[in-house]
Amino acid sequence: MDLTGKVAIVTGSGQGLGLAYATALAAAGAKVVVNDVDGGAAERAVRAITDAGGAAVAVVAPVGPTSTADLLVRTAVEEFGRLDVLVANAGVIRDRVLWKMTDDDFDVVVGTHLRGTFTTVRAAATRLREQGEGGRIVVVGSPAGQHGNFGQTSYAAAKAGVVAMARTWSLELARAQVTVNVVIPTAITAMTATIPVYKEVAEAYQRGEPLPRVVRREHALGGPEDVAPLVVWLASDRSAGVTGQAIGVGGDKLSLYSYSEELAVTYREGGWSAEAIADAWPSTFAPAGQTSGITLPPLETDALAP
C-alpha cells in the first residue's frame, strides 16, 4: 500500500496500538502527526519514524477539547500542506463495576473516547471537505462496545457510541468521498497484560516467543503490529469503496461486525398488552435472545506451548 504524498493524524500514538498505526502509516509513505498526552512518548515516536526515514511531528495535548482537534488539523496543514487521513485512537480506561463507578471515572472515559472522537473527526471532516479531494477517517472501537463487558460501563458505552457515530458519518460524508470506518482491535498491550489470564501470554510475547495457535486464532491476540495493516489499508486508495464498516482484527483473525437488527418480529392486531407480550415471548423471542459479554474459549496453561 503506497501512501506517498498523504498526510495522517494519529491520536494517542505515543505507544501501544497508536504507535503501531503511526509507524505503519509512515512506513507506507505517509507523513504523520503524532499525538499523545505524554510528551516524552510522543517525541520518541517521532524519532523512531524519522530515524526510519519517515516524516513526523508531535502534538502533545489531551484529546477531547475542540482546541486539541483544531490544533491537530492546523499542524498537519502547516507542517505538511494538507490532510488525508485521521485515525482517532486516543483512549483511557477507568474500569469499575456500576455501583463503584464515580462521575469522574465515567466522564474521563466518555470525554476521551466519545467526545474526543467527535471533536477530532469534526475538525478533520471540515478540512477534508474544504480540500475537496476525499479522504479517510478511521475510528477505533472495541469488542466491549459490541458485546458489553463486566466492569466497563463507560468504556463499553463510549465504544458502542463510536460505532454509531461512524455509521452516521459514513452517510454524511459520502458525497465528499470521505470514507469512515471502525477498527475493532484485539492485541497484547500494556492493558491486556493486566488481565490475569493473559499474564503468561503477554510475558511470552515480550520475550519474542511465538504465540500459540489458540491465542492467535480463538482469542485473536497478536501484537499491535498485527492490527496496523488494517489501518494502512483503510487509509489507502484501495479501500475507496469501503465505508460505514466495523472491522475486527487481531492475531490471525479478521472479521466484519454486523449492525444491530431485528432478530424476531411478530404482530398483533390492535397492539400489545403486557399479558400478550408475556405469552408471545417464550415461543417467538426467547429462542433469538442475545447473550451479554465477551465469550472466549478457556486458555489453559498447557495450551500456551507453541
N, C-alpha and C positions, 0 to 999 in steps of 0.2 A: 504494500500500500504506500503510494508516494504522496506525502503531504507537503512537498516542497512548495513554498510560497504561501502556505496557510499559517494563520496565527491563532493560537489556542489559549484560553484561560482555564486553569485547573484549580479549583478551590480546595483547601485542605490538602495540599500536595507536598508538604514538608516531609512526610513519612508514610509508611504503610501503603495502602491501595492508591491513595492520591499521588504519591511519589512514583509508583509504578506506572500510573497513567501518564504523568508528565514526561517521564523519561522515555516511554514507548512512543509517545507522540513526537517528541524531539528526535528520536532515532529514525522515525519515518519522514523527517524533514520539516516538521512544523516548528515555528518559533513559539515559545511558551512563556506565559505569565504565570509564575508560581505564586501561590498564596498560602499563608499559614499564620496562625497567631504566635507561633514560636519563631522568632527572628533567626535564631541560630539554625533551626531545621530548614527554614526557607533558603537561607544563604548556602547551606550545604547542598541542597537540591539543585540550586542554580549552578554551583560549582561543579557538581557531578555532570550536569548536562553540558556545560561549556567545555569541561575537560574532555568530554567525548566528542567534541566538535560541533555541538549544537548551539542554539541561541536561546537565552532565557533571562528574565529579570524577575525580581521578587517584589511582592506587595505584602507587607506584614500588617494584617488587620483582621479583626473578627468578622466572620460572615454573619449577616443578619441585617445590620443597618443599611439603609439605602445609600449612605455615603460611601460605604465599602464597595458596594456594587458599582456605583458610578466611578470610583477610583480605579477599579479593576479594568473597566472598559476604556477609561481615559488612558490608562497606562499602556494597554495594548495598542491603541491608536497612535499615541505619542511616540512610543518606542519602536513599533514595527509597522505603523502605517495603516492598519486595518484590523478587523476581527472576523474570524471564520468559524471558530468552534468554541463552545463553552462546555466544560464538564463541571457540573455543580455537585461536588463530592463532600464538602466540609460537613463534619458532624461531631456530636458528642453523645455520650450516654450517661444517664443517671438512673440505673436500674433500682427500682423499689416496688414491692407489692403495693396495691392500691391504697391500703389503709396506712401505709408508712410514707407514701409519696407526698412531698411538700409542694407548695405552689412554686417555689423556686426550682425544684427538680423538674417539674413539668414545663415551666416557662423556658428554661435554658435549652432544653431539648427541642421543643417546638419552635423556639425562636431561631435556633441554628438550622435545623433540618428543613422545616416547613417555610418559615419566613425567609430564611437565608436562601433557599432555592427560589422562592418567589422573587425576591429583590434582584438577585443576580440574573435570573432568566429575563426578567422585565428589562433590565438595563441592556443585556446582550441583544434581546429581540428588537429593541428600539434601534440599536446601532445596525443590526443586520438588515432591517427594513429600510433604513436610510441608505445603506450601501447598494441595495437592490440587486444583489448577486447571490441570494440564497444563503444557506449556512447550516450548521449542525449544532443542535443542543442535546446534550446527554445529561440526564439527571440520574441520581442513584437511589434505588430502593433497597429493600431487604426482605428476606423470607418472613421476618416478623410482621412486616406490613401486609403480607399476603395471607398469613395464617393466624396471626396473633402469637404472642409468646409470653410465658409466665414472667411476671416482674417487669414487663416492658410496656406499660400503658402509654407513656408519652412517645417512646420511640416507635412502637407499632403504629400508633395513630398518625404520627408525622410521616412515616414512610408510606403508609396507605394513602395519605393525602398527596404525597409527591407523585404517585402513580396517577391519581385522579387529575391532578393539575396537568401532568404531561399529556394525557389523552386529550384534555381540553385544548391545550396549546397546539397540539398537532393539527387540530381543526382550524384554529385561529391563524396559524402561521403558514398554512398550506399554500395560500395564494402567493406568499412571498418566497416560496420554495425553500423554506426553513424546516428541516425535519426535527422532530422532538421524540426522543426515545428514552426508555428507562433501562439501566443496567442493574440487575439484582445479583450482587456478587456474594460468593462464599469463598473464604480464603483463610489461611493461617496468618493471623496478625497478632499484635500485642493484645488485642481484646480477646481473640479466640484462645490465646494461651492461658487466660484466666479461668476458662471453663474446665473444671476438674477432669472431665472425661477426655479432653484433648491435651492435657498437660504433657503426656509422653509423646504424643504426635508432634506437638509444637517443638519439643526439645529435639526430637529426631530430625525435624525439618531444619532447625537451626544448625545442627551438626552436618547438614548437607546429605543426610541419608535419604535414599529413595522411599517414598511413602507407599504403604501397602495399597493394593488394588481396592479394597473395601473403603479405604479413606478417600481415595481419589474419585471413586465412582459413586458408591451409595451415599457417602457423606459429602461428596462434591467439594472436597478440600484439597487444594494445592497451595501454591504461593500466590502472592499478588501478581506475579508475572504471568500466571495462567489466566487472569482476568483481563489484563491490559489489552490483549489483541482484539477483544470485542469492542473496546473503546476506540481503538485505532480504526477498525472497520467502519464503525458508526460515524467517525469523523471524516471518512473518505468519500470520494465521489461515487464509489461503487455501492454505497448504501443509499443512494438518492431516492430510491423507490420505497424505502422503509421508514415509516413514521407511526407514532402512536402505539408502539410496541413495548412490552415489558419482557426483557430477555434475561434469563438466568444463566450464569456461567461460574464454574469453579472446578478445579481439578480436571477430570476428564469429561465433565458433564456440561452440555449446552442445552438450554430448554427455553420454551416460549410459554409464558403465563397467559391464561385466559382472563378476560374481564368478567366481572360479576354478571350473572344472567339468571333468569328464572329457571329453576330446575323442575318444578312441578306446578301445574296450573289446573284449576277446575272452576266451574261456575255454578251459581245457584240463583235461580230466578228470584228477583226481589231483594237480593243481598244476603248478608251473612249475620246470623245471630251467634252469640257465644256458644250456645249448645250445638249449633250446626258445625261450627269450626271444630269443636271437640270431637264430633262424630266423624268428620272428614279427615282429621289429622292422621290417625293410625294407618289407614289404608292408602291415602293419596300422598301424604307429605313425609311421614316418618321414614319410608324407605329411601328418600332422597336427602335426608338430613345430613348436614355437614359437620365434620369434626373441627375442633379448635386446637391450635398449637402445631408446632413443627414436629413431625414424626420421622424418626431416623432408626435404622436398624441398630442393634446393640453393637458396641465396639469393645470386644473382649481383648484383654491384654495379649493373649496368644495370637490374636489376629493381626497384630502390629508388625509381625515379621514380613518383610517384602516377599 
